[in-house]
């Protein structure tokens, strides 16, 4: 990795550490900065695991409420702050599915609600989405997290590994197994 990129990441990490310390001391501006910095990642993470935009927005809000409530208990332990937020989000999603007795994983190629579908492509798109939804059911939760992190959020293996507290090698292995499982499921369904 380029030395300049490493230095920028180190500066960003130090800045985030300072924001966390300020937030732990009750600084509202620090909370707002952490919210602005991580909102989109948490929203995207949740959106691809629940049934609709409104639910994703509600759960995302709950994650940040929980962040405010529990910030004093946060300890880095060498993991990024975002990994802690993902853990909170994962717990919120699990509670949501348990409460609603459902587990819907949004397919990878579903666009976020801000994009409009072309009417002539809607049927084909729905069929592909349904196929991918069925195929995603064949993955473990950690495989889904790797697929979403790598292909939806466009993160590097290093970033996904840090967020999941895994090695880069295990992320590569999980990605390989997840893609193979998706391919087998799609071939079995014969839907793409």
Secondary structure, DSSP 8 states (H G I E B T S, - for coil): --HHHHHHHHHHHHHHHHHHHHHHTT-HHHHHHHHHHHHHHHHHHHHTTSS-HHHHHHHHHHHHHHHHHHGGG---TTS-HHHHHHHHHHHHHHHHHHHHT------TT---TTS---GGGHHHHHHHHHHHHHHHTTS-HHHHHHHIIIIIS---HHHHHHHHT--HHHHHHHHHHHHHHHHHHHHHHT--
